[in-house]
C-alpha cells in the first residue's frame, strides 16, 4: 500500500555512503549535531556544533554525532555508535515509498494503529529573526538567517526566514494513556501574526 507508514531500524557501517545513496527530496530539512573532541575556543567552531539546513544546501555528516533528515512524509535519524567510527544506528519513520532501499521494510504502523492516534503538533523554536541593522552592528553578513534568544549563548540559524518559526512534529499517541510513543519531525512553519 503506497500511503502506509513504517518504522524501520538498522545498523549502518558507513553512514556517509549510506546517506549519499538515499533518494530524499532536495528540499528536505537536515539537522546535525556534533559533540566536540576538544575544548572549543573560537565562536565559529561553536556555531557549527548544531547545524540546521536543507539537504540541497549541502551538509557534511561525516563529523556529526547524531542527526536527522526530515520532510512532511518521513524522518530518518541516526546516532553514531562510537566517536571515531562511521557506524551508526539509523531509524526511519514515515511513508513506505520514501524508505531507503538499503533498509529493511520494518514494521507497518497499521499494526499499531488500533492503539495509536497520530497528530501534528507545533513547537516554537527559540529566537527571533535579527534584522539587517542588528546584523550590521554585530559585524555579521546580512545574508544569513540569524536568530537570537537571550537564554541561548549563541546565534541560531534556521533554513527558513520568518520573524518566529515553529517546528511541526507528528506524534503517535497511545490512546489508552495519552502518552507519545513515537514521533518524527515534519517541517518548519512561519508563525502567523503575533505570539500571544
Secondary structure, 3 states (H helix, E strand, C coil): CCCCEEEEEEEECCHHHHHHHCCCCCCCEEEEECCCCCCCCCHHHHHCCEEEEEHHHCCCCCCCCEEEEEECCEEEEEEECCCCCCCEEEEEEEEHHHCCCCCCCCEEHHHCCCCEEEEEEEEECCCEECCHHHHHHCCCCCCCCEEECCCCCCCEECCCCCCCEEEEEEEEEECCCCCEEEEEEEEEEECCCCCC
